[in-house]
Amino acid sequence: MFTFIAGIQPKTRVLDDERRPCPACGKVTLQRQRVDHMLSVFFVPLFPVERGEPFFACPECGAAAGEDGAEQRGAENRRPATCRTCGRRLERDFVYCPGCGKPV
């Protein structure tokens, strides 16, 4: 019997190394990125199935801006990148801080 594991997973690609000022936090960390959906076999991405639209994202505060530089204000962009109470780094989908247990 042979088990075959395949699927499609997102992969974020940085398109250039030029950094710009972030409209949300003011740091010069904004990078041009794109999220591609990749066909994966046994959890190894093989080739892109769908290419995403380019956007600008700040790794420090989690803010995102479109190609025109205008800040996008989605629910996922309003969450802080670090906990306000203990300073631990947070993922965008966290509701509570894993360090101190406080709501994000």
Stockholm file with secondary structure:
# STOCKHOLM 1.0

chainA/1-104         MFTFIAGIQPKTRVLDDERRPCPACGKVTLQRQRVDHMLSVFFVPLFPVERGEPFFACPECGAAAGEDGAEQRGAENRRPATCRTCGRRLERDFVYCPGCGKPV
#=GR chainA/1-104 SS CCCCCEEEEEEEEECCCCCBCCTTTCCSCBEEEEEEEEEEETTEEEEEEECCCCEEECTTTCCEECTTSCEECCGGGSSCSBCTTTCCBCCTTCSBCTTTCCBC
#=GC SS_cons         CCCCCEEEEEEEEECCCCCBCCTTTCCSCBEEEEEEEEEEETTEEEEEEECCCCEEECTTTCCEECTTSCEECCGGGSSCSBCTTTCCBCCTTCSBCTTTCCBC
//
